[in-house]
Each structure stands twice: as structure tokens, then as C-alpha cells.
Amino acid sequence: MAEIVQVSLRGSRKEFFLNSRKLWLRLRDVVVVQGEHGESAGNVFLKDPTLIELKRPGNVTREIIRKVTEEDLDQIDHNRAREREAFEYCRERIELRELKMDLSEVEVAFSGHRITYYFSAEHRVDFRDLVRDLATRFQCRIELRQIGVRDNAKRLDGCGPCGRAFCCSTWLRDFHPVTLRMAREQQLSLNPSKISGVCGRLMCCLAYELTQYRDSAERMPPVGAELRTGQGVCTVTRTEAYQEAVWVRDDEGGEHRIAYADLPPGPYHKCGDCNCGKKKPAGAGGANGGGAPEGGEAPPDAWADPPGDPA
């Protein structure tokens, strides 16, 4: 079976190709591969068989044609210069024709027979006159492709608020729906500048730990539940899903923080008198009204007073 090699193409795209011609390749070597519309140039990014297998390349059909020659390098430099010219000219024509579109990137095919323009727009744009202007200027096939703001960020790449490269441009293959409810469940600030990515949409990473937050929320007592503790009956006022702790208010109005490990065992109900969530008549099932109270009493040393409150 031919060796499978991962090649880094234009922008942040990385695809797998067959080294069926048994070329001697090293990392970062520039090669010419079979692209979607003809030949393309890229750099060898990964060739370790073990790591390739972990990435599950699937059915690989396209192959590496050759290592670049001096003529290929000259062609690449010529294409880059042509892309800069095509970008500036297209932006001028967009302003002249007053089209509501944001030009993102220009890509010239390796052979130079086609120029592809990527743009984003809120609505559908009639760019037929623009295509005629571009075809007249560059005398080649012109393609305009409208992409979304997330795809635009994926192509341009960059660093997110975490300081690392965009997930969409490194390892994230598909975009999944992200809703504002996910931020609420994780008790995050709903400030758009805090939960939005560079693309202007909600950050994809809001969905990464959502399952853990939901699991913690299910195990934690709900707001309003009454807990019988060593300090008496306390009412849950708020929860901290990430730290797995709750804040309770005692009969005197003081608030205390209790870690989940120090809470009485659940399940927790707002009635607070038993494990079933239903109040039983006094004397039924024991002196405490139906067996053990809601998990017993929490140890007095489980309290953690909020900052600034007296001990």
C-alpha cells in the first residue's frame, strides 16, 4: 500500500495524499499535488504512519505528483504577485459598483488558468457585472464564492481569546450549532465581547464542556432547596457548577459556601424533609418523619464564610 502523507495547502487547509511514486520526502518539503481543480502546491506537514493512522484519513485517492522544481517556485511567486494585484483591483471594482460584499481572499490556481475570489455578505449579491470586469482584466476563468463568517475566519486563521490558533483552522472539521443557552448553563457572562469569537458568532468552545456542566447541575441541589445541616435548615441561594459548590442562607440571614463533597447525600428536593421529595405525616416511618432526613447533617466545619463576613 502506498504511503499516506498529510500536506498543508493554502491557508490552514491540510489534506491527505498518496505517495504512490515513492518520493523521498521530509517535513516542510514543497510538493505539487493533485488538487480539486488541477495541480496545487503545499508543504509536507505529517508523514509518521502512526500519527497518520490516529487522524483517520479514510479513503485517500489523490496523490503527490512531484517535488517542486525551480520552474514551480517561479510559478508560485508569480501567482502570489498576481493574487495581490487581483485583490486590489477587485476591491476597487466593488467600491465603484457599490456592492455590499466583503472580499476575504483571492486564490490563483497553480497553473494560472483560474482565479477564485472568496467573499462574505449578509444577503445575496448580484456580481455578474463584477465577474465581467475581472474576466476582461485578467483574461482567465473567474469564480466568486460566497462563504459565511465562520468559514472566513477559518480561511484567514488567527488567535482566539485563549491565545491559541483558531479551533476551526487547526482541528475542527465541521461547525456545530452554538446557542446562548449554553453560555447560561455554564453561568458565563452574557457580554457579547466575552463569549463571541473573532468571526462575531458565539465561540465554538462553549460546547466543549457543556456535558460536564450539565452533569454537575444534575447532581447539585437546585436553588430554593432546603438542607438540614448542623447549623439548622438552610436554603440554597445559588450554585457554582464549575467549582461544584453551593451557597446557602441560614435562619439568621448569613450566607455560607459548601462544597459538593460536604453536602448531605441527595437526591435533593425543595421540600427538604426527605429523600423522596414528598412530606410525610409526623410519626410515619420514624421520629424524624419518614426515615433519615435529606441526607443527614453536614459537619459544622463544612462552612466557608464569604470574604468580608465575620467568622
Long-range contacts (C-beta under 8 A, 24 or more apart in sequence): 2-63, 3-47, 3-49, 4-49, 4-52, 4-57, 4-60, 5-44, 5-46, 5-47, 5-52, 5-64, 6-44, 6-45, 6-46, 6-47, 6-52, 6-55, 6-57, 7-31, 7-33, 7-42, 7-43, 7-44, 7-45, 7-64, 8-42, 8-43, 8-44, 8-45, 9-33, 9-35, 9-40, 9-41, 9-42, 10-40, 10-42, 10-107, 11-105, 11-155, 11-156, 11-157, 11-169, 12-154, 12-155, 12-157, 12-166, 12-169, 12-170, 14-45, 15-62, 16-52, 16-55, 16-57, 16-58, 16-60, 17-60, 17-62, 17-63, 17-64, 18-60, 18-61, 18-62, 18-63, 18-64, 19-63, 19-64, 20-63, 20-64, 21-63, 21-64, 21-65, 21-66, 23-64, 23-66, 23-67, 25-64, 25-67, 29-67, 30-67, 30-68, 30-72, 30-73, 31-64, 31-65, 31-66, 31-67, 31-68, 32-64, 32-65, 32-66, 32-67, 32-68, 32-72, 32-110, 33-62, 33-63, 33-64, 33-65, 34-62, 34-63, 34-64, 34-65, 35-62, 35-109, 35-110, 37-109, 37-114, 38-109, 38-110, 38-111, 38-113, 38-114, 39-65, 39-110, 39-111, 40-109, 40-110, 41-68, 41-72, 41-76, 41-110, 75-110, 75-112, 76-110, 78-112, 79-108, 79-109, 79-110, 79-112, 80-108, 82-108, 82-112, 82-115, 82-138, 83-107, 83-108, 83-115, 86-115, 86-117, 86-134, 86-138, 89-134, 89-137, 90-117, 90-130, 90-134, 93-130, 93-133, 93-134, 94-130, 97-129, 97-130, 99-125, 99-127, 99-130, 100-125, 101-125, 101-127, 101-146, 102-152, 104-147, 104-152, 104-155, 104-156, 105-155, 105-156, 112-140, 113-140, 113-141, 114-140, 114-141, 114-142, 114-143, 115-140, 115-141, 115-142, 115-143, 116-143, 116-144, 116-145, 117-142, 117-143, 117-144, 117-145, 118-145, 118-147, 118-152, 118-155, 119-144, 119-145, 119-146, 119-147, 120-146, 120-147, 120-148, 120-149, 120-151, 120-152, 121-146, 149-199, 149-200, 149-201, 150-175, 150-199, 150-201, 152-199, 153-197, 153-198, 153-199, 158-198, 160-197, 160-198, 160-203, 160-205, 161-197, 161-203, 162-205, 166-197, 166-198, 167-204, 167-205, 168-204, 172-204, 175-204, 176-204, 176-207, 178-202, 178-203, 178-204, 178-206, 178-207, 182-206, 182-207, 182-210, 185-210, 185-213, 185-214, 185-217, 185-241, 186-210, 186-213, 186-241, 186-242, 187-240, 187-241, 187-242, 213-241, 213-242, 216-241, 216-242, 216-244, 216-260, 217-241, 219-244, 219-260, 219-266, 220-244, 220-246, 220-260, 220-268, 221-246, 221-263, 221-266, 221-268, 222-268, 222-270, 224-270, 225-268, 225-269, 225-270, 225-272, 226-270, 226-271, 226-272, 226-273, 226-294, 227-263, 227-264, 227-268, 227-272, 227-294, 227-295, 227-298, 228-264, 228-272, 228-273, 228-293, 228-294, 228-295, 228-296, 228-297, 229-258, 229-264, 229-297, 229-298, 229-302, 230-297, 230-298, 230-299, 230-300, 230-302, 231-256, 231-300, 231-303, 233-272, 247-306, 254-305, 254-309, 255-306, 255-309, 256-303, 256-304, 256-305, 256-306, 257-303, 257-304, 257-305, 257-306, 258-298, 258-302, 258-303, 258-304, 259-302, 259-304, 262-298, 262-299, 262-302, 263-295, 263-298, 263-302, 264-293, 264-294, 264-295, 264-296, 264-297, 264-298, 265-295, 265-296, 266-294, 266-295, 268-294, 268-295, 269-294
